[in-house]
Amino acid sequence: MTGIGRVLVVVYAVMALAATGRSFVQIVEDFANAPLAYSLSAVAAVVYVVATIALAMRGAAWTRVAIATIGFELLGVLVVGTLSITHPELFGHASVWSWYGMGYLFIPAVLPIVGLWWIRRTERASVERSVVA
């Protein structure tokens, strides 16, 4: 893995650490005040951890895990982002994916798009190399 693939794995790892830390503190200190938001932060943390591992590994099975995880992440960002704007009373406090990841400079909204693009690009290159060989 080179170039953008390495950067992508590092960004996912940073997001995994940030979301894990945020959700841990939120759940331990204040879970009763915003259980949905804090649970969603924990889900985001798990998604980022699994996506980081799947992107760093090789093989068709890991690629499928990465696609599923990153697809779920994109769906989560879109649904939670939209609901946090249209129905803010559901959350009580912000989660990692609230307002499309505004608290994280919108990285949660952009990251899954880049991740899926990168997987598609590298898979296509892999297929082309095997056809040439």
C-alpha positions in Angstrom: 0.0 0.0 0.0 1.4 3.4 -1.0 0.4 7.0 -1.3 -3.3 7.7 -0.7 -3.9 4.2 0.7 -1.5 4.9 3.6 -3.0 8.3 4.2 -6.5 6.9 4.2 -5.6 4.2 6.7 -3.9 6.8 9.0 -6.9 9.1 8.8 -9.2 6.2 9.6 -7.0 5.3 12.5 -7.1 8.9 13.8 -10.9 8.9 13.5 -11.0 5.6 15.3 -9.0 7.0 18.2 -10.9 10.2 18.3 -14.4 8.5 18.2 -13.3 5.9 20.7 -12.1 8.5 23.2 -15.1 10.7 22.7 -17.6 7.9 23.1 -15.8 6.5 26.2 -15.8 9.9 27.9 -19.4 10.6 26.9 -20.7 7.3 28.1 -18.8 7.3 31.4 -19.5 10.9 32.3 -22.9 11.7 31.0 -24.7 8.8 29.3 -28.1 9.5 30.9 -28.4 12.9 29.3 -28.0 11.8 25.7 -28.0 8.0 25.4 -28.8 8.0 21.6 -26.0 10.5 20.7 -23.4 8.8 22.9 -24.4 5.3 21.6 -24.0 6.6 18.1 -20.6 7.9 18.9 -19.7 4.4 20.1 -21.0 2.9 16.9 -19.0 5.3 14.9 -15.9 4.3 16.9 -16.4 0.6 16.1 -17.0 1.4 12.5 -13.7 3.4 12.3 -11.7 0.7 14.0 -13.1 -2.1 11.7 -12.6 0.1 8.6 -9.0 0.9 9.6 -8.2 -2.8 10.0 -10.0 -3.8 6.8 -8.3 -1.1 4.7 -4.9 -2.1 6.1 -5.3 -5.8 5.3 -5.1 -7.5 1.9 -7.4 -10.0 0.3 -10.9 -10.2 -1.1 -12.6 -10.9 2.3 -11.0 -7.8 3.8 -12.0 -5.7 0.8 -15.6 -6.9 1.3 -15.4 -6.0 5.0 -14.0 -2.5 4.1 -16.8 -1.9 1.6 -19.5 -3.0 4.0 -18.1 -1.0 6.9 -17.4 2.2 4.9 -20.9 1.9 3.2 -22.4 1.7 6.7 -20.4 4.7 7.7 -21.6 6.7 4.7 -25.2 5.7 5.5 -24.7 6.6 9.2 -23.3 10.0 8.4 -26.1 10.8 6.0 -28.9 9.6 8.3 -27.5 11.0 11.6 -26.4 14.2 9.9 -29.9 14.8 8.4 -31.7 13.8 11.6 -29.5 16.1 13.7 -30.6 19.0 11.5 -34.3 18.1 11.1 -34.9 16.6 14.5 -32.2 17.8 16.9 -34.4 16.9 19.9 -33.6 13.2 19.3 -30.0 13.5 20.2 -29.6 15.9 23.2 -25.9 16.3 22.4 -23.7 16.0 19.4 -22.3 12.7 18.2 -19.4 12.0 15.8 -21.7 12.0 12.8 -24.0 14.9 13.9 -24.4 17.7 11.3 -22.5 15.5 8.9 -19.4 15.5 11.1 -19.1 19.2 11.5 -17.4 18.8 14.9 -14.7 16.9 13.0 -14.3 19.4 10.1 -16.8 17.3 8.0 -14.2 14.5 7.7 -16.8 11.9 8.5 -18.8 13.1 5.4 -15.9 13.0 3.0 -13.9 10.0 4.3 -16.3 7.3 3.2 -16.6 8.7 -0.3 -12.8 8.8 -0.5 -12.5 5.3 1.0 -15.0 3.8 -1.4 -13.3 5.6 -4.4 -9.9 4.3 -3.3 -11.2 0.7 -3.0 -12.8 0.9 -6.4 -9.6 2.3 -7.9 -7.3 -0.2 -6.4 -9.6 -3.1 -7.2 -9.8 -2.0 -10.8 -6.0 -1.7 -11.0 -5.6 -5.2 -9.5 -8.0 -6.7 -12.1 -6.1 -4.9 -14.9 -2.7 -6.2 -13.6 -4.0 -9.8 -13.6 -5.5 -9.5 -17.1 -2.1 -8.2 -18.4 -0.2 -11.0 -16.6 
